[in-house]
Amino acid sequence: MTSIQQKLSEALKRQGVKPPKAAKEAPVQGQIVTISLADVQGQAIQWFWPNRIPAGMLSLLVGNPGAGKSFLTMYLCSRISTGASWPDAENRIEPGSVLLFSDEESLEYAVKPRLDAHQADCARIFAVPHIKKPDGSPDSFSIDAHLQLLRDHLERMADCRLIIFDPITAYLGAVNANNNAEVRGALVGLQGLAQEKKVTILGINHFSKKVELDAIHRILGSTGFVAAARAVWAVIQERYEEGCQGEPGRLLVPVKSNYSIAPTALKFQIVDGQVVFEEGQHQVNIDAILQNAKNAKRNPNLEGATTFLSQKLEGKVFEYAKEIIDEAKEMGISKNILYKAKNKLGVFDWKDGFGSPVKWSLEGKPDGQPPWGTAIEAQ
């Protein structure tokens, strides 16, 4: 019994209170394991994207829907599959293959056209729609249950440089995305696989709607995602301003980086389905950007929405309606106002077939067939 515990016991006795019995510690089997740092061989960080994304580790790319995360992942695929340089550095990774786990995007209508726009080597990019069970039936891939299957596949795919989970929360299986211990447990295995196979793993995630939080705490799910990742980058879309020329830009901004030295932000545009980075690097504070966006006056008027939609569709064969709606939402343009702008401009809409996504155009269907649509209303 310590001196403090002794004094507490005596004080309780003077007050006529029987002191509680000290709890006995249950015997624990085993022993502490130590590693002498003298025996540890230091290693230099290998970079996937110099000073931004470390190679052979787990990183995250986060942001609001419609900000441009999926376009940026297609840009990454093109760089890795062809060996093309980064906008701010030489690409030191030998060209190789990519495994793409995509739960939100259509391969035919979104993924393939965007890869083509970025001139990716699609022969090196492989989508994973599902796994095949021993009886031949399909099943959804999950990190918690099928990590060994992924390890086995990488044994047969020695040139794999990048694995993308979009979004990573869709591939957790039975893991509760809001449970810190469960998320950490699942991602520790994924991080170990990245290091073992020397493959970079990128998880895509969204921001939550809790705009009062700092960026690092706004990432959807538990804090285990941020804790497990060695780098976290966010895609932020600049706010639409009345009278601005062209579309608002996007920023690739550091949220967390264990190994980067004074990482900077990069600004880019999406032009004809392709990510185009602007020259120069920027020192920005992501929390200040998000706070400004929160406090900024929104622009919900019809004139602003009409200008935005006109600029979005001008000179384009078509754009996907969902992407336009998501982007407008991020800029403070409601779906109702956007549809009024659509009707004002006489925007055509159509589907190529049952279940295919809706397309919008100022020119009508490319094949000249009459569009069905100027009559779809906001839900």
Protein Blocks (a to p, Z undefined) as FASTA:
>chain_A
ZZklmmmmmmmmmnopacdddddddddedddddddfklpccdddddfbghkacghiacdd
eddehilmmmmmmmmmmmmmnopacfkbccfbdcdddddddfkbcfklmmmmmmmmnopa
fklpccdfbccdfkopacdddfklmmmmmmmmmmmmmmbcbdcdddfklmnojacfklmk
lmmmmmmmmmmmmmmnopacdddddddfblkbcfklmpgcjfklmmmpmbdcdddddddd
ehiacjdddddddfbdfkbghiaddddddeehiacddediddddfklmmmmmmmpccdfb
fklmmmmmmmmmgopabdcfklmmmmmmmnopafklmmmmmmmnopacddfbehiacddd
fkbpfklpacehkkbccZZ
